[in-house]
């Protein structure tokens, strides 16, 4: 089961599911999609996502770590909830690569980090967390509450 899940997760960014500025999802080609919902950490920095998306960074020392596998299962079951909140999931399972994000957040083993759009760290968890709890943490933030109000106002009927 674990190899099958890892193979499926590896295909997600290539499948071209993109986070739209409106918070929805769209199918695009991976080459045309600078921000997909799930992507491995490469040469990005957290500053690349400032005011654009909320990075949810999942660290592990190995992609076979049971906590990493469980966390990715929880995430893939509720991608819609994360996309609605402008979340991009970044995965880093190679400590030897010493990515800029790994150097900045300094995880030890498995770690789940949620970063706000303004770059502040909202969560640091040493164990998998359900998307419902992640969503609640995001929904408590003033910027998210403003986004919800703005979307509601944009969809309100115009009265004359």
HELIX and SHEET records of a PDB file:
HELIX    1   1 UNK A    2  UNK A   15  1                                  14    
HELIX    2   2 UNK A   30  UNK A   32  5                                   3    
HELIX    3   3 UNK A   46  UNK A   49  5                                   4    
HELIX    4   4 UNK A   66  UNK A   77  1                                  12    
HELIX    5   5 UNK A   79  UNK A   84  1                                   6    
HELIX    6   6 UNK A   95  UNK A   97  5                                   3    
HELIX    7   7 UNK A  100  UNK A  105  1                                   6    
HELIX    8   8 UNK A  131  UNK A  139  1                                   9    
HELIX    9   9 UNK A  142  UNK A  155  1                                  14    
SHEET    1   A 2 UNK A  17  UNK A  19  0                                        
SHEET    2   A 2 UNK A  25  UNK A  27 -1                                        
SHEET    1   B 5 UNK A  38  UNK A  40  0                                        
SHEET    2   B 5 UNK A  87  UNK A  92  1                                        
SHEET    3   B 5 UNK A  54  UNK A  59  1                                        
SHEET    4   B 5 UNK A 111  UNK A 115 -1                                        
SHEET    5   B 5 UNK A 121  UNK A 125 -1                                        
END                                                                             
